[in-house]
Amino acid sequence: MGWNRRGGAVSVGCTAKGYRESTGVNVRADYREKPSGLIELLCKDDIPVHVQSIAYGDYIINDRVTVERKTARDFLVSILAGRLFKQIAHLKKHCLRPILMIEGNPYRTDLCFDPNDVRRALVSIQVMWYVPSSFSRSVEETKDILLMIGKQDDNDMDVIPT
């Protein structure tokens, strides 16, 4: 698709001319996200995607919003492995607008996990760390949500009425 063997920064051959100007969305994706299929879905919609190594998060939208994408299963495994809150701390410290995207239902996986532990983790991320979380049912829906985030970010929509 257009990235080098070491995961170096390489533009993907799906950067449609004029798309950034018409939609206001551009995406940088970590090269390790290739197996998810999300990069290919973005390219099919002619979204400019630059694949590279990203230190924090998996996707950076419009150079402002950093998305940490996890499948429901990976979300739970990250809790067990002690990675999740380290990742959230790095996002909060180094990223302007971090968001956690959970793809799938973390309450319904093949792992035996106490639902209260899932709730505690989500409450901690959102309330204590101030990192918003969003959920999607599929990689296709994740793509749609990333595009919504990018379009709203580009418009700098102020949701507080004056």
C-alpha positions as CSV (number, residue, x, y, z in Angstrom):
1,M,0.0,0.0,0.0
2,G,2.9,2.4,0.3
3,W,4.6,2.2,3.7
4,N,8.2,1.0,4.1
5,R,9.3,-2.1,6.0
6,R,10.4,-0.2,9.1
7,G,7.1,1.7,9.4
8,G,8.5,5.0,8.3
9,A,6.4,7.9,7.1
10,V,5.1,7.3,3.7
11,S,2.1,8.8,2.0
12,V,-0.6,6.3,1.0
13,G,-1.6,6.5,-2.6
14,C,-5.1,7.6,-1.8
15,T,-4.7,11.3,-1.3
16,A,-7.3,12.8,-3.5
17,K,-6.6,16.3,-4.7
18,G,-9.0,18.8,-3.4
19,Y,-10.6,16.5,-0.8
20,R,-8.9,18.2,2.2
21,E,-10.3,21.5,0.9
22,S,-13.8,20.3,0.4
23,T,-14.2,18.2,3.6
24,G,-11.6,19.6,5.9
25,V,-10.4,16.1,6.9
26,N,-7.0,14.6,6.8
27,V,-5.7,11.6,8.7
28,R,-2.4,10.4,9.9
29,A,-2.5,6.7,10.8
30,D,0.0,4.5,12.7
31,Y,1.5,1.9,10.4
32,R,0.5,-0.8,13.0
33,E,-3.1,-0.1,12.2
34,K,-2.9,-1.7,8.7
35,P,-4.4,-5.0,9.8
36,S,-7.6,-3.3,11.1
37,G,-8.7,-2.5,7.6
38,L,-9.6,1.1,8.6
39,I,-6.9,2.7,6.5
40,E,-8.2,0.9,3.4
41,L,-11.8,2.1,4.2
42,L,-10.6,5.7,4.6
43,C,-8.8,5.4,1.3
44,K,-11.9,4.0,-0.5
45,D,-13.7,7.2,0.6
46,D,-10.8,9.3,-0.9
47,I,-9.7,10.5,2.6
48,P,-6.1,11.7,2.6
49,V,-4.2,9.3,4.8
50,H,-0.5,9.5,5.7
51,V,0.8,6.3,7.2
52,Q,3.7,6.6,9.7
53,S,4.9,5.7,13.1
54,I,2.9,7.6,15.7
55,A,4.2,7.9,19.3
56,Y,0.8,8.3,21.0
57,G,-2.5,7.0,19.7
58,D,-3.4,5.3,16.4
59,Y,-4.9,8.1,14.3
60,I,-4.4,11.9,14.3
61,I,-7.2,13.8,12.6
62,N,-6.5,17.3,11.2
63,D,-3.3,17.4,13.3
64,R,-5.4,18.1,16.4
65,V,-7.5,15.1,17.5
66,T,-5.7,11.9,18.6
67,V,-7.6,8.7,18.5
68,E,-6.6,5.6,20.5
69,R,-8.6,2.8,18.8
70,K,-9.2,-0.5,20.6
71,T,-11.3,-3.4,19.8
72,A,-13.5,-4.5,22.7
73,R,-11.2,-7.5,23.4
74,D,-8.0,-5.4,23.2
75,F,-9.6,-2.9,25.6
76,L,-10.0,-5.6,28.2
77,V,-6.6,-7.2,27.5
78,S,-5.1,-3.7,27.9
79,I,-6.7,-3.4,31.4
80,L,-5.4,-6.9,32.4
81,A,-1.9,-6.1,31.1
82,G,-1.7,-2.8,32.8
83,R,-1.2,-0.9,29.5
84,L,-4.5,1.0,29.3
85,F,-3.9,3.7,31.9
86,K,-0.3,4.2,30.8
87,Q,-1.6,4.8,27.3
88,I,-4.4,7.2,28.6
89,A,-1.8,9.1,30.7
90,H,0.4,9.5,27.6
91,L,-2.5,10.7,25.5
92,K,-3.5,13.2,28.1
93,K,0.0,14.5,28.6
94,H,1.1,14.7,24.9
95,C,-2.1,15.2,22.8
96,L,-4.2,18.3,22.4
97,R,-7.6,16.4,22.0
98,P,-7.3,12.7,22.9
99,I,-10.2,10.3,22.4
100,L,-10.6,6.6,23.1
101,M,-12.5,4.7,20.4
102,I,-13.7,1.3,21.4
103,E,-14.8,-0.9,18.5
104,G,-17.3,-3.5,19.7
105,N,-19.0,-4.2,23.0
106,P,-16.5,-4.7,25.9
107,Y,-19.3,-6.3,27.9
108,R,-19.6,-9.1,25.3
109,T,-16.3,-10.7,24.4
110,D,-14.8,-14.2,24.7
111,L,-13.0,-13.0,27.9
112,C,-14.6,-13.6,31.3
113,F,-14.6,-10.1,32.7
114,D,-16.6,-8.5,35.6
115,P,-18.9,-5.8,34.1
116,N,-18.2,-3.6,37.1
117,D,-14.4,-3.6,36.2
118,V,-15.3,-2.5,32.7
119,R,-17.5,0.3,34.1
120,R,-14.8,1.4,36.6
121,A,-12.2,1.6,33.8
122,L,-14.6,3.7,31.5
123,V,-15.6,6.0,34.4
124,S,-12.0,6.5,35.3
125,I,-11.0,7.3,31.7
126,Q,-13.8,9.8,31.2
127,V,-14.3,11.4,34.6
128,M,-10.9,11.2,36.2
129,W,-8.6,11.5,33.1
130,Y,-11.0,13.7,31.1
131,V,-10.5,11.6,28.0
132,P,-13.8,11.1,26.1
133,S,-14.7,7.7,24.9
134,S,-16.7,6.7,21.9
135,F,-18.1,3.3,20.8
136,S,-18.6,1.8,17.4
137,R,-20.1,-1.5,16.3
138,S,-17.7,-2.1,13.4
139,V,-14.7,-0.9,11.6
140,E,-17.0,0.8,9.1
141,E,-18.8,2.7,11.8
142,T,-15.4,3.7,13.3
143,K,-14.5,5.2,9.9
144,D,-17.8,7.2,9.8
145,I,-17.1,8.5,13.4
146,L,-13.5,9.5,12.5
147,L,-14.9,11.5,9.5
148,M,-17.5,13.1,11.8
149,I,-14.8,14.1,14.2
150,G,-12.7,15.5,11.4
151,K,-15.5,17.5,9.9
152,Q,-16.6,19.0,13.2
153,D,-13.0,19.7,14.2
154,D,-12.4,21.5,10.8
155,N,-15.5,23.7,11.4
156,D,-14.3,24.5,15.0
157,M,-17.9,24.1,16.0
158,D,-18.5,25.9,19.2
159,V,-21.3,24.0,20.9
160,I,-21.8,26.6,23.7
161,P,-24.4,29.2,22.6
162,T,-23.5,32.9,23.0
